[in-house]
Amino acid sequence: MTVLYNFLTVHRPEPQTIAAALAGAIGLPVADADVADEDDEQTYDRNWDAPVLCTYRGVGGDVALAWDVSVSDAVASPPDEAEAALRLAGRLGTTVLYPAQEQAPSAYWAAGPDGTVTRARLLETDGEGDGEAPAVVVDAVEAPMAQLPAARVEVLAEILREEKLPTPVADGFADITDPRRTAPAESPVNRAREALLLWERLVRRIAADWAPTGRYPFELYVEDLGTRDRLEELIGAASGEEREPLAGAVTALDAVFRAHTEGDAGALLGRLTRSGAAVAERGWWWSRRPARLPWER
């Protein structure tokens, strides 16, 4: 099966340098890699039968080149995109970026020549003049990257929202109340299931000590507590058939939340949300704090 790579590089290597690095990263002789600029009019001179074909184009902003790479099925066991990017970064001495699997359009990975691999948020801006191609800005990364000094270092909330986590409690509630998953999006049972999913995702992260990164933005944490507020309202409004399984699911998740948080009478959240003693008037979950604060570096 043909393997496709999509890379962005901070620097602009010469075509022969790209060919040598690509071939070496894949484990082939350099003659097996054909590399060309997509704006080159001499495309008819290309070796279209080469096992590795790379077409690149210039990009503005924080990156210099975009590569489209195709590795034919004649190549045995080529590296996956992540490993190929890391090998290229080391061989070329440049940071290589490639798209992540999440749906968020800004979700990318960045591999540095020093071996650092981190998540990155990319933004596309309009060209500076008439006919100018859009530029790519690396807005933020989750770890410092020497060749991207202008990028902010922060946890990328949009990636955490897309992250898939096991939610057996929410799934169990859905199995009881909507086994065929046919409930309309705005139905009470579906709204309850969605709120349970979000609350369970927070609970699982706390129980796992915020794995794998150990970090979680405070803003998302407050959103999640708001979801728990909504669950309380949904329990009160639920029909008799739905109230018991919903209340049972929330009770099970609350027990895990209590086990991995500490009571502080709302002092932390009152201070960080600037609501002071008013936090005490909210649900008991606002009066507890994680055993370790994941938003502190």
C-alpha positions as CSV (number, residue, x, y, z in Angstrom):
1,M,0.0,0.0,0.0
2,T,1.3,3.4,-0.9
3,V,2.3,5.5,2.1
4,L,1.8,9.3,2.1
5,Y,3.7,11.9,4.2
6,N,2.8,15.5,4.6
7,F,5.6,17.6,6.1
8,L,6.4,21.3,6.7
9,T,10.0,22.3,7.4
10,V,11.3,25.4,9.0
11,H,14.3,25.5,6.6
12,R,14.5,25.2,2.8
13,P,17.0,22.5,1.9
14,E,18.2,22.0,-1.6
15,P,16.4,19.4,-3.7
16,Q,19.4,17.0,-3.7
17,T,19.7,17.4,0.1
18,I,16.0,16.6,0.5
19,A,16.4,13.5,-1.7
20,A,19.4,12.2,0.3
21,A,17.6,12.8,3.6
22,L,14.3,11.2,2.5
23,A,16.1,8.1,1.0
24,G,18.2,7.8,4.2
25,A,15.2,8.1,6.5
26,I,13.3,5.4,4.6
27,G,16.4,3.2,4.2
28,L,16.9,3.4,0.4
29,P,19.7,4.6,-1.9
30,V,19.4,8.2,-2.9
31,A,18.7,7.3,-6.5
32,D,15.3,5.9,-5.4
33,A,14.0,9.3,-4.3
34,D,12.8,11.8,-6.9
35,V,12.3,15.4,-5.6
36,A,11.0,18.4,-7.4
37,D,9.5,21.9,-6.9
38,E,5.9,21.9,-7.9
39,D,6.5,25.2,-9.7
40,D,9.3,23.7,-11.8
41,E,8.2,23.6,-15.4
42,Q,10.5,20.6,-16.0
43,T,8.2,18.1,-14.3
44,Y,8.3,15.9,-17.4
45,D,11.9,15.1,-16.6
46,R,10.9,13.4,-13.3
47,N,11.4,9.8,-12.6
48,W,7.7,8.9,-12.0
49,D,8.7,5.3,-11.3
50,A,10.9,6.1,-8.4
51,P,9.9,4.4,-5.1
52,V,9.9,7.8,-3.4
53,L,8.3,10.8,-5.0
54,C,8.5,14.2,-3.2
55,T,6.9,17.4,-4.5
56,Y,7.5,20.6,-2.5
57,R,6.4,24.2,-2.6
58,G,7.4,27.3,-0.8
59,V,5.4,28.6,2.2
60,G,5.7,31.9,4.1
61,G,5.6,32.6,7.8
62,D,7.3,30.3,10.3
63,V,7.9,27.5,7.8
64,A,9.7,27.5,4.5
65,L,8.5,24.4,2.6
66,A,5.6,22.1,2.4
67,W,6.4,18.5,1.2
68,D,4.0,16.0,-0.3
69,V,5.7,12.6,-0.2
70,S,4.6,9.3,-1.7
71,V,6.3,6.0,-0.9
72,S,5.3,3.2,-3.2
73,D,4.2,-0.2,-2.1
74,A,7.4,-1.7,-3.5
75,V,9.2,-0.3,-0.4
76,A,9.1,-2.9,2.4
77,S,8.1,-1.5,5.9
78,P,8.6,2.2,5.4
79,P,8.6,4.2,8.7
80,D,5.3,5.8,9.7
81,E,4.9,9.6,9.4
82,A,6.0,10.3,12.9
83,E,9.2,8.3,12.7
84,A,10.0,9.6,9.2
85,A,9.6,13.2,10.5
86,L,11.9,12.6,13.4
87,R,14.6,11.0,11.2
88,L,14.3,13.9,8.7
89,A,14.7,16.5,11.4
90,G,17.9,14.8,12.6
91,R,19.3,14.4,9.1
92,L,18.4,17.9,7.9
93,G,18.9,19.8,11.2
94,T,15.5,21.4,10.8
95,T,12.2,21.2,12.6
96,V,9.7,19.1,10.8
97,L,5.9,19.4,11.3
98,Y,3.2,17.0,10.3
99,P,-0.5,16.7,10.9
100,A,-2.0,14.9,13.9
101,Q,-5.0,12.6,13.8
102,E,-7.4,14.9,15.7
103,Q,-10.0,16.8,13.8
104,A,-8.9,20.2,15.1
105,P,-7.4,22.0,12.1
106,S,-4.6,23.5,14.2
107,A,-3.4,20.1,15.6
108,Y,0.1,19.2,14.4
109,W,3.2,17.5,15.7
110,A,6.6,19.2,15.6
111,A,9.8,17.1,15.6
112,G,13.1,19.0,16.3
113,P,16.6,18.1,15.3
114,D,17.5,17.5,18.9
115,G,14.8,14.8,19.2
116,T,12.1,16.9,20.9
117,V,8.6,15.9,19.7
118,T,5.7,18.0,20.8
119,R,2.2,19.2,19.8
120,A,1.9,22.4,17.9
121,R,-0.9,24.8,16.9
122,L,-0.6,26.1,13.3
123,L,-2.5,29.1,11.9
124,E,-2.8,30.1,8.3
125,T,-2.7,33.8,7.5
126,D,-3.4,35.6,4.3
127,G,-0.5,36.5,1.9
128,E,1.1,39.8,2.5
129,G,0.5,41.0,-1.1
130,D,-1.5,40.3,-4.2
131,G,-0.9,36.8,-5.4
132,E,1.1,35.9,-2.3
133,A,0.5,32.4,-1.0
134,P,-1.0,32.1,2.6
135,A,1.6,32.0,5.3
136,V,1.8,29.4,8.1
137,V,2.3,30.7,11.7
138,V,3.3,28.3,14.5
139,D,1.2,30.0,17.2
140,A,1.9,27.7,20.1
141,V,3.7,24.5,21.1
142,E,3.5,22.3,24.2
143,A,7.3,22.2,24.7
144,P,9.9,24.8,23.8
145,M,11.3,24.4,20.3
146,A,14.6,26.2,19.6
147,Q,13.8,26.8,15.9
148,L,10.3,28.2,16.8
149,P,11.2,30.9,19.3
150,A,8.1,33.0,18.6
151,A,5.7,30.2,19.4
152,R,4.0,30.4,22.8
153,V,4.5,27.4,25.1
154,E,1.2,26.3,26.5
155,V,-1.2,23.3,26.8
156,L,-3.3,23.1,23.6
157,A,-6.8,22.9,24.9
158,E,-8.4,22.1,21.5
159,I,-6.3,18.9,21.4
160,L,-7.5,17.8,24.9
161,R,-11.1,18.4,23.8
162,E,-10.5,16.0,20.9
163,E,-8.6,13.3,22.9
164,K,-10.4,10.0,23.1
165,L,-10.7,8.5,26.6
166,P,-12.5,5.4,27.8
167,T,-15.9,6.4,29.4
168,P,-17.5,3.2,30.6
169,V,-19.9,4.9,33.0
170,A,-21.3,7.2,30.4
171,D,-21.4,4.3,27.9
172,G,-23.3,2.2,30.4
173,F,-25.9,5.0,30.9
174,A,-26.4,5.2,27.1
175,D,-26.7,1.4,26.9
176,I,-29.6,1.6,29.4
177,T,-31.4,4.7,28.1
178,D,-30.6,4.7,24.4
179,P,-29.2,1.3,23.4
180,R,-29.4,2.0,19.7
181,R,-28.0,5.5,20.0
182,T,-31.0,6.9,18.1
183,A,-32.1,9.6,20.5
184,P,-32.3,13.1,18.9
185,A,-29.3,15.4,19.6
186,E,-31.4,17.8,21.7
187,S,-33.3,15.1,23.6
188,P,-32.9,15.0,27.4
189,V,-31.3,11.6,27.3
190,N,-28.7,12.7,24.7
191,R,-27.9,15.9,26.6
192,A,-27.4,13.8,29.8
193,R,-25.1,11.4,27.9
194,E,-23.0,14.2,26.6
195,A,-22.7,15.9,30.0
196,L,-21.7,12.5,31.5
197,L,-19.0,12.0,28.9
198,L,-17.4,15.4,29.7
199,W,-17.6,14.8,33.5
200,E,-16.2,11.3,33.2
201,R,-13.3,12.6,31.0
202,L,-12.3,14.9,33.7
203,V,-12.7,12.3,36.4
204,R,-10.5,9.8,34.4
205,R,-7.8,12.4,33.9
206,I,-7.7,13.2,37.6
207,A,-7.6,9.5,38.5
208,A,-4.6,9.1,36.1
209,D,-2.8,12.1,37.6
210,W,-3.4,14.0,34.3
211,A,-1.6,11.5,32.1
212,P,0.1,11.5,29.7
213,T,1.3,15.1,29.8
214,G,0.6,15.8,33.5
215,R,-1.0,19.1,32.5
216,Y,-4.5,20.5,32.1
217,P,-5.6,24.1,31.6
218,F,-7.4,25.8,34.4
219,E,-10.0,27.2,32.0
220,L,-10.9,23.6,30.9
221,Y,-11.1,22.5,34.5
222,V,-13.6,25.2,35.3
223,E,-15.6,24.3,32.2
224,D,-15.8,20.7,33.5
225,L,-17.1,21.8,36.9
226,G,-19.8,23.8,35.0
227,T,-20.7,20.5,33.3
228,R,-21.2,18.9,36.7
229,D,-23.5,21.8,37.5
230,R,-25.5,21.0,34.4
231,L,-25.7,17.3,35.4
232,E,-27.3,18.3,38.7
233,E,-30.0,20.2,36.7
234,L,-30.5,17.3,34.3
235,I,-31.0,14.9,37.2
236,G,-33.7,17.1,38.6
237,A,-35.4,17.4,35.2
238,A,-35.1,13.8,34.2
239,S,-38.1,11.5,33.7
240,G,-38.6,8.6,36.1
241,E,-37.1,6.1,33.7
242,E,-34.0,8.1,33.2
243,R,-33.4,9.7,36.6
244,E,-32.2,6.6,38.4
245,P,-29.5,5.5,35.9
246,L,-28.4,9.1,35.5
247,A,-28.2,9.7,39.2
248,G,-26.4,6.4,39.6
249,A,-23.8,7.2,36.9
250,V,-23.2,10.6,38.5
251,T,-22.8,9.1,41.9
252,A,-20.2,6.6,40.7
253,L,-18.2,9.4,39.0
254,D,-18.4,11.7,41.9
255,A,-16.9,9.0,44.2
256,V,-13.8,8.9,41.9
257,F,-13.7,12.7,41.9
258,R,-13.8,12.8,45.7
259,A,-11.1,10.2,46.0
260,H,-8.6,12.2,43.9
261,T,-9.4,15.7,45.2
262,E,-9.1,17.5,48.5
263,G,-11.6,19.7,50.3
264,D,-10.5,23.3,50.8
265,A,-13.9,25.1,51.3
266,G,-13.6,26.6,47.8
267,A,-10.5,28.7,48.7
268,L,-8.6,27.8,45.5
269,L,-11.4,28.2,43.0
270,G,-12.8,31.2,44.8
271,R,-9.4,32.9,44.3
272,L,-8.7,31.8,40.8
273,T,-12.1,32.5,39.5
274,R,-12.2,35.8,41.4
275,S,-15.6,34.9,42.9
276,G,-14.3,34.6,46.5
277,A,-16.7,33.2,49.0
278,A,-19.5,33.0,46.4
279,V,-18.0,29.6,45.4
280,A,-19.4,28.2,48.7
281,E,-22.9,28.7,47.4
282,R,-22.3,26.4,44.4
283,G,-22.2,22.6,44.3
284,W,-19.8,20.7,46.6
285,W,-17.4,20.0,43.7
286,W,-16.5,23.7,43.7
287,S,-15.2,23.3,47.2
288,R,-12.6,20.7,46.3
289,R,-9.3,20.9,44.5
290,P,-7.1,18.4,42.7
291,A,-4.4,16.8,44.8
292,R,-1.9,18.1,42.2
293,L,-2.7,21.2,40.2
294,P,-2.1,20.4,36.5
295,W,-2.1,24.0,35.3
296,E,1.0,24.9,37.4
297,R,4.3,24.2,35.6
